[in-house]
């Protein structure tokens, strides 16, 4: 019981989360003044996901999870999953963006919501957000952040420097998670621009990255690769065993989000116009227009005809699997 009741800490994220929650409540109140009661009720119900996401975020950085993460790598891995998967999915599902914009001062809020600030400080901000919200940029950033912070040099740097740990590691985990899950979870007013087939491909690539990282930490390693966890006083779990448990958590728990999301997308494809086979046919049809048309078979020699058929067969598989 002491593991749960003791070692709660103060993290600056608490102040940020409290400020954001108050800001969000102000925005909800202002929107309710000029919205229909049904619309205001929908926003209020959706906000429960947002507050649950903030609670998970605080659980990851304020609770004994953060304390024991300094001693055990597998606890640190649980913290990373909360920051990149659990908290972002809930926050994105809560769609706090419109209330947060509505809570801005009147003139600035109207300008931000209408997008009329074309110059000054808003131009680079809008350009950067537009780049980060591009589907494959978000996917690449998610995997890059996950890989980078598990490089031993950067991992040990974050463990030995609290500013780097809090404001770079934790913030980048949360930010990359938000950008990634915006491509999958409805979150007005953002529109998901990634086609369904590309979402499947992105999920597959991300899951492969997680599995390869887990295998690197367990199967492909002969010992602990993080010096910061070696020879900690009072810790009886061997560092390499601790690392292997953490790798297993990354491997298994990552699928808790990957598999349900994949099933939902496949059901959306199957329930679309013409079903799954029609979607594949459309992909083949659109992509085949990008390839030069082959010469009629009658104009080819037997050897050349066989080579062309083999090339077309390979090309068909590439078109069917390649994301949009």
HELIX and SHEET records of a PDB file:
HELIX    1   1 UNK A    2  UNK A    5  1                                   4    
HELIX    2   2 UNK A   12  UNK A   33  1                                  22    
HELIX    3   3 UNK A   37  UNK A   62  1                                  26    
HELIX    4   4 UNK A   64  UNK A   69  1                                   6    
HELIX    5   5 UNK A   73  UNK A   81  1                                   9    
HELIX    6   6 UNK A   82  UNK A   86  3                                   5    
HELIX    7   7 UNK A   87  UNK A   94  1                                   8    
HELIX    8   8 UNK A   97  UNK A  102  1                                   6    
HELIX    9   9 UNK A  106  UNK A  114  1                                   9    
HELIX   10  10 UNK A  121  UNK A  132  1                                  12    
HELIX   11  11 UNK A  135  UNK A  148  1                                  14    
HELIX   12  12 UNK A  152  UNK A  160  1                                   9    
HELIX   13  13 UNK A  162  UNK A  163  1                                   2    
HELIX   14  14 UNK A  164  UNK A  170  3                                   7    
HELIX   15  15 UNK A  171  UNK A  181  1                                  11    
HELIX   16  16 UNK A  196  UNK A  217  1                                  22    
HELIX   17  17 UNK A  227  UNK A  229  5                                   3    
HELIX   18  18 UNK A  239  UNK A  270  1                                  32    
HELIX   19  19 UNK A  275  UNK A  288  1                                  14    
HELIX   20  20 UNK A  297  UNK A  299  5                                   3    
HELIX   21  21 UNK A  302  UNK A  321  1                                  20    
END                                                                             
